[in-house]
């Protein structure tokens, strides 16, 4: 099921850069992360160690496993909006909410590790996540803008985008401010 959703993510690479098909590369990366991979290098090691099993299981004809650089360049080249759109569709298809029953969705913002750039004088990047504790499922992400936007504005936008009925949202104390 996940592979069918991942196939919808557009491949931005040029023809020469497509030695490894994008859907399987992303699926194997997701499997690596689910297995504890927390870096591009660990993802590449996971694929390399399970290469034969993955090729046989998914019927792919790769000559070798993708390198660390191939993974990193491919993932960095993804269109963020299109990838998030597919991710949200997958989450919506996976969630099993009962109609007429209240749902709990937790919204929480996080600063992304190592995203501060002293050289370019850029502040850290932030991401807001919508999580369903009942489903144990992340429903969506929303990038918190760099300029004057804050987590409160991103939360309002995310709640509108989710279009969920009968929801109780839980948020940090930050969201109790009277002025935004």
Secondary structure, 3 states (H helix, E strand, C coil): CHHHHHCCCCCCCCHHHCCCCHHHHHHHHHHHHHCCCCCHHHHHHHHHHCHHHHHHHHCCCCCCCCCHHHHHHHHHCCCHHHHHHHHHHHHHHHCCCCCCCCEEEEEEEEECCCCCECCCCECCCEEEEEEECCCCEEEEEEEECCCCCCHHHHHHHHHHHHCCCCEEEECCHHHHCCCC
